[in-house]
Amino acid sequence: MAGFGDYSNYNRPYGLDPNRETNDLYDTRYQQIYGYHTPLNEEYQGPPLVMDDVSEEENNAYVTTAINVASLVTENLLSHPFIVLRRQCQVHNTLKNYHIVPYTLLPVVARLHRRQDVTTLWKGIGSTCIVKGLNLAVEDVLSKGTGWPKEIGKCSSVLQFLQHMTLKCVSLAVITPFYSASLVETVQSDIASDKPAILDVFREGFMRILEWGTPSRGRMLPIWAIVLPTAAFGITKYFAHLALKSITVRILRFQQRHRHELSASYDMNHPKSVPNPLIEDLNLKANIFSFIAMEVIFYPVETIIHRLHIQGTRTIIDNLDTGTSVTPILTGYEGFMDCYNTTMAKEGIGGLYKGFGALILQLAAHLAIIKFTTFVVAEMSNLLKPANTPTSSDESVHSQQKYLFN
């Protein structure tokens, strides 16, 4: 019986010498299936190796993991100086230089570093991480106590989706007082205020909760007047992020499938399913794109929310018009709409985008770190790849370098 790769007894008339040339039609069909042919004077050694595909998938998985870690570290730690700058601009209602473009911030930052410590742009990072951890803890407790899902997927029902959104709303409402305390620590000037202890965020947060009604400090808004707009802002931004991410993934998968169908090596019998490393890659790209879009779209709303949080806290911030002085925050907004109308009347639409240049620097640094991580991991993978691994084309060798935002 003929072996799996033995085609010498097929498509040959009876009595034809087996050493004669193989049927051209079958040889052409063989090349279409496997991408190469076995010379007539050599014995067929079996199907082609697939080590390239396996190695490429493993390396892509390493790159995806590295990018996820780099994105997480960048978002929570390395982006903090830019967050400090943009929040100080957002809450400063009398700021003359709006800093909508990045280059206006550079001389101000240089003066801040000359006048203050190097850590002037890292203030409040401890309380910021505490609030994020508190948010995760509240979600975990609510999920275990109520059975509401912390995560949703494609197979989730409408009821599970609504429960998940309710979980997010409740957790945002619970951490709002602590978020206010963390915001104050982030924007206040180091040279005009005492440096807070690491657990002061809890003390100030509980003080805001106890003053649920009319606060005892000046024009500070009661916490119940801030919880609703803060929770509404957070859940709307989260829902828009999920929706945009889902749409982006669908578009990327359609483009990937379209490119595959147009490629010369496309096989009609190839399975339609997408490999897991590729799905993770598409999800990562969609998540980064959605994150950037949400930061840009919701920036004006974030400005109003931060002004409501900071009002009446007697906070003194660095004057980012000069970088060498400080200024107090004195506002008298009555609520969300009053803050919006007052800002539009006195500062114009540009007042809602104060500090936008810091956001541009933050996103640029974020993408640069991800790109650098992709390049380093891809190069390390190529260096550690076994020398005897077969390579079919230049495209397979450099496929890892064409991974993200190329």
Secondary structure, 3 states (H helix, E strand, C coil): CCCCCCCCCCCCCCCCCCCCCCCHHHHHHHHHHHCCCCCCCCCCCCCCCCHHHHHHHHHHHHHHHHHHHHHHHHHHHHCHHHHHHHHHHHHCCCCCCCCCCHHHHHHHHHHHHHHCCHHHHHCCHHHHHHHHHHHHHHHHHHHHHHCCCCCCCCCCCHHHHHHHHHHHHHHHHHHHHHHHHHHHHHHECCCCCCCCCCCHHHHHHHHHHHCCCCCCCCCCCCHHHHHHHHHHHHHHHHHHHHHHHHHHHHHHHHHHHHHHHHCCCCCCCCCCCCCHHHHHHHHHHHHHHHHHHHHHHCHHHHHHHHHHHHCCCCCEEECCCCCCCEEECCCCCCCHHHHHHHHHHHHCHHHHHCCHHHHHHHHHHHHHHHHHHHHHHHHHHHHHCCCCCCCCCHHHHCHHHCCCCC
